[in-house]
Amino acid sequence: MSEHPTHPTHPTLTGASTPPKEGEEAPASTSTTGESRARRAATRRWVIRAVLPIALALWLLSLRHVDLDRMRDLGLLQVLPVLFWVALALLTLGFCLALGDRRTGNSWYAAYVLGLIAVIHATPTLLYPTLRYSWAWKHVAVIDAMLRHGGDVPNAGTLDIYNEWPGFFQLNALFLRATGLESAIGYAAWAPAFVNALLLGPLLLMYRAVARDRRLIWGAAWIFYSCSWVGQDYFAPQAFDFLLFATVIALILRQLPSSALPRPSRRRRGAWPPGLLLLVLVIVAALVSSHPLTPLMLISALVLLSLPRRNRRVVLPVLAGAVVFTAAWDATVARPYISTHFGSIVDALSQPDANIASSLATWGSAAPGQILLSWVDRGLSGAVFLLAVIAFVRRPWTRRTGLPLLVLAPVPVLLANPYGGEMIFRAYLFALPASAFMIAALLLHRGTQPRRRMLTVYPILLAMLGGLVFGYYGKEAVNQFTLQEVAAARYVTSHAPEGSKIVTLTSAVPGLFMHYDQHERVLLAQQDIADERRLVQDPLDGVTGFVYGATARQPAYIILSQAQTKDVYLTGDLPADTVKRVESALSRAPGFVRVYHNDDAVVYRYVAPRETIRR
């Protein structure tokens, strides 16, 4: 074959340029094309770096004038301004542009993902004047009680379960003693943002164990946070344990003999360094001591990971440790709880269909907005699993990573116990880290052109965030408390004599469980159906049935508040006007005295009349 002919005036072929004759145009040059490409690349990188601070600035500006009093069926979705959604969409666009540029470094990916965490999880903290979520208030009360008693809390009643899995609470108590802080409430409000930021470490470790492509790794992390709607990241043992669970799984995946990596980049794996194995077992022990469900999820995941023969040298030592620690803990510290509930645990094992059905129960008389967000949550969850299945089929290399096994790992636990109707949501959460990577492998395929990839990925990521905000922000009307509600609850818990009874309609009362070892709590919406029916038919009779015999030395206190009104409306557990009707009945009834009130709450003190006590 002859060489290509050269042209004396073509600079790309001769290596030199000849000045054009008079009246002729200069020929095109590849150097011009190269310069154009360089300018476009520089512009793209400038845009990627500019979009992030602009999006975060718009987000902060959007929070200046949010009227929380307008929250109803859909929580924050109804009150966040358009600027907030513009900021979230712009942040997602910037991340997609970063995915389209191979030169994007880890630092910018990290900045975008941390920005997403801030926008989603710091927004309620910045907007609310008090700690979010009644369960977070309860956990603050448990830590306070353990500090006062130096350990187990006597007379804990239904909260005795925290004495049997105290790891999270004792760790916080230790932190408070070390720092001199009086209460965990000062930092508990930032738990969602803090926990999610910490979780990024194990996620990256997990994804880097099976892939080297930065876009795939960070894309999976973004997808995880875009689909994590369950809301188990508040100040709670389950958030702490999920962080430990992800850490253990990540460390195990790093040791497995992975086949997903190119041969030159594989490292010798398959054995535990003694120090690292000891660290993993310490983490497992901390996990076992903090929450009853997470050890079962871990054992299920380890059993499935041990199915491939090549994994057993790594997985079996950790699996053995998890089984031994869990069995020993349940047989000793947690024995009172296990023995009391042993019958129901055994019954649940024989009813896998009922366990799943309890998690899919219909909302009945719930508010219309809550029914809508329930379907959105289910739709997002179903889409996540569907995309993970498609990835399993379309990306065969993912089958060798162990991640498909982790997607399936929560299923045995889901079939074994309903966990109060919440198990299917917990199963989704524990399967999400692996599912997110599978979806990233499907969407961020190397063979796809960057522009075409962005046109496909951007709307999908926006849709995921749309589903997330329904589940994560949709119930905020009952999760947010005012300073007046906090003051009312604080009045009761600080003035009620030991042995008093505190009555509320629901648990949506901030600080309700402070000094729970000294006072009995009654939640009227959680009583037998006959008691609830009596409360609806005759509010006064429904209340007095639980405060009968209250004396001046041990009176009863009834707290009615704005958050409880919203709670019964959203859930439909009681008629929406129940709080108003109860307050009207108590205001006219003998023995009930209004001792505290403000714009958002009212407190009645009840002492049974003498003739009632004599009868």
C-alpha positions, 0 to 999 in steps of 0.5 A: 500500500502506498503512502498517503500523498502529501500536499505542500500547502497542507500543514497537517501533512507536511508539518509546516505551513506555507503562507497563502497566496494573495487573495486566498483564505488560510487553510483549516488547522487541527491546532485550531480544532484542538484549541477549540476542544480545550476551550470547551473542556475548560468551559465545562470544568468552569461550569461544573465548579460554578454550579455547586456554589450557586446551587448551595447559595440558592438553597440557603436563600430559599430557606429565609421565608418558609411558613411552617404553619402552612404544612398539612398533608404533604409536609414541607412539600407544601411550604418550600419555595420554588427557589429550593427546587431550582437549587436541587435541580441545578445541583443535580445538573452540575453532578451530571455534567461532572459525570460527563467529564472524565477529568472530574476529580474525587474532590468535586464529586465529594463536594457535590454528594456532600452538597446533596446531603446538606440540601436534603438532610440539613433543611429541616434542622435549619428551618425548625426551632426545636429537635425534629421527630418525637422518637428523637426526643424519646432517645434524648430522654433515655440518655438522660435517664441512663446518666441519672442512674449511671446505667440501667433505668429502673421502672422503665416500663415499655422502654425497658427494651433500651436497657437490653440494647443500650449500646447507642445510649451508653456511647452518648452518655459517655460522650456527654460525661467526657465533654461536660454537656448536659444533654444530647439535645444540643447536637441531636438535631444535626444527626441526620446530616452528620450520620449521612455524611459519615455513611459516605465513607463506608459506601465509597469503601464498598463501591471501590471494592468492586469498581475503579471507575470514579463516575460509577463509584460516585454515581452509586453514592448519589443514587443511594442518597437520592433514593434513601427515603425511609428516614431512619437517619435521625438520632436513633440506635438504628441509624448508628447500627446501619452505619456500623452494618455498612462499615462491616460489609464494606470491609468484608467486600474489600477482602473478597477475591473480586473478579469484577476488577481488571486483572492488573488492578487486582490485589491479593485478597482472601485472608484477614490481617489479624488486626483488621479482623479484630476491628471488624469483630469489635464493630460487630459487637457494638452493633449487636449491643445497640439494636435487635434487628440489625444483627439479624440483617448482618447475619443474613447478609453474611450467610448469602455472601458465604455461598460462593466458595471463594468467599468463605475464607473471608466471610465465615470468621465474621459470620461466626463472630456475629452469630456467637455475639448475637446468641450470647447477647440475647441469652443474657442481657436481652433475655427478659425481652426475648423470653417475653416475646418468644411466642410471638417471634415463633408465630411470626416465623410460621407466617411469612405472608402475613409479615409482608402483608402487615407492611403493605397495609392500606392507609384507610382513613389517612389524609389524602396527601399521606395516601399519595406519598405512600404510593410514591414511596412504593413506586420509588422502592419498586423502581429501585428493585426493578432497575437493579434486576435489569442491571443484573441482566444487562451488566453480567460483570456485576454478578461476580461482585457479591452485590446482587446477594446483598440486594437479596439479603434482607428477604429472609428477615422480611419473611421471618418477622413483621417488626411492627409493620415496618420490616419491608421499609427496613429491608429496602434500606438495607438492600439500598447500598447494593441496589444503588451500585447496580443501578449506577452500573446500568445507567453509567455504562462506559460505551454510552456517549457522554451527552446521550448519557446525561440526557438519560441520567439527568431526568432519572436522577430528578425522578429519584429525588422527586420520590425521595422528597415525598417520603422524607418530607411528606410527614413533617407536619407531625415531625416538627414542634414549636417552642410552645409545645416544648414549653408545655411538655417541659412544664408537665415533666418538671412539675408532675410529682413522682408517680403521676400519670401523663396522658396524651392522644399520640406520641407527637409531644416533644419531651414527653418521655423525660423522666419516664422512670418517674411517671406513667404514660398513656397514649389514648390513640394506642389503646384497645379498639373499645377504648378508642371507640369510647373516646370518640363517642364520649371524650370525657368518659374516654379520658377519665377511664385512664385517670380514675383515682388520681390524687393530689399527691399523684395527679394526672396531667393531660397534654393537648397540642397542635402536633397531636391534632395534625397527627390524628388527621394525617394517620386517621387513627382518630377523627381529625377533631378529636383533640378539639372535642377532648379539650372542650369536654375537659374544660367543663368537667369537674376535677380538670383544671387548666394549669398551663396553656399557650398558642400551641398547647394546653395542659389540664391537671386532674384530681379525682373528686373525693366522692369519686375516690370513695366510690 
